[in-house]
Amino acid sequence: MAHFSPEDVNKLKQIITEGIHITEEVNVLKEGLKDTVTAIAEELDIKPAILNLSLIHISEPTRQAEI
């Protein structure tokens, strides 16, 4: 079993806390995006799933370029 110094334990706690905050922020952003897509889909009179697929298709070249 690994033994961590108090300094290492504090760093790990900080990293975990930051990770939790980032995860919470991502979840809030996802909900906001979902609401935005729903509103835009209603305006365009299309299903939100169609708009989501379009956004995925549009963003794919950017994602591939990042890899």
C-alpha positions as CSV (number, residue, x, y, z in Angstrom):
1,M,0.0,0.0,0.0
2,A,1.3,3.4,-0.9
3,H,2.1,6.0,1.8
4,F,1.7,9.6,0.9
5,S,3.3,12.5,2.7
6,P,0.9,15.1,4.2
7,E,1.9,17.4,1.3
8,D,1.0,14.8,-1.3
9,V,-2.3,14.1,0.5
10,N,-3.2,17.8,0.4
11,K,-2.3,18.0,-3.3
12,L,-4.5,15.0,-4.0
13,K,-7.4,16.5,-2.1
14,Q,-7.0,19.7,-4.1
15,I,-7.0,17.8,-7.4
16,I,-10.0,15.8,-6.4
17,T,-11.9,19.0,-5.3
18,E,-11.0,20.8,-8.5
19,G,-12.1,17.7,-10.5
20,I,-15.5,17.7,-8.7
21,H,-16.0,21.5,-9.4
22,I,-15.1,21.0,-13.1
23,T,-17.5,18.1,-13.4
24,E,-20.3,20.2,-11.8
25,E,-19.5,23.0,-14.3
26,V,-19.6,20.6,-17.2
27,N,-22.9,19.3,-16.1
28,V,-24.3,22.8,-15.9
29,L,-23.0,23.6,-19.4
30,K,-24.5,20.4,-20.7
31,E,-27.9,21.3,-19.3
32,G,-27.6,24.8,-20.8
33,L,-26.7,23.4,-24.2
34,K,-29.7,21.0,-24.0
35,D,-32.0,23.8,-23.2
36,T,-30.6,25.9,-26.0
37,V,-30.8,23.1,-28.5
38,T,-34.4,22.5,-27.5
39,A,-35.3,26.2,-27.9
40,I,-33.6,26.4,-31.3
41,A,-35.2,23.2,-32.5
42,E,-38.6,24.5,-31.5
43,E,-37.9,27.7,-33.5
44,L,-36.9,25.7,-36.5
45,D,-39.7,23.3,-36.1
46,I,-37.4,20.3,-36.0
47,K,-36.7,17.6,-33.5
48,P,-33.9,18.3,-31.0
49,A,-32.3,15.0,-32.0
50,I,-31.8,16.2,-35.6
51,L,-30.2,19.4,-34.4
52,N,-27.9,17.4,-32.0
53,L,-26.8,15.2,-34.9
54,S,-26.1,18.2,-37.0
55,L,-24.0,19.7,-34.3
56,I,-22.0,16.5,-33.9
57,H,-21.5,16.3,-37.6
58,I,-20.3,19.9,-37.8
59,S,-17.9,19.5,-34.8
60,E,-16.3,16.2,-36.0
61,P,-13.6,17.8,-38.1
62,T,-12.6,20.0,-35.2
63,R,-12.5,17.0,-32.9
64,Q,-10.4,15.0,-35.4
65,A,-8.0,17.9,-35.7
66,E,-7.4,17.9,-32.0
67,I,-6.5,14.3,-31.9
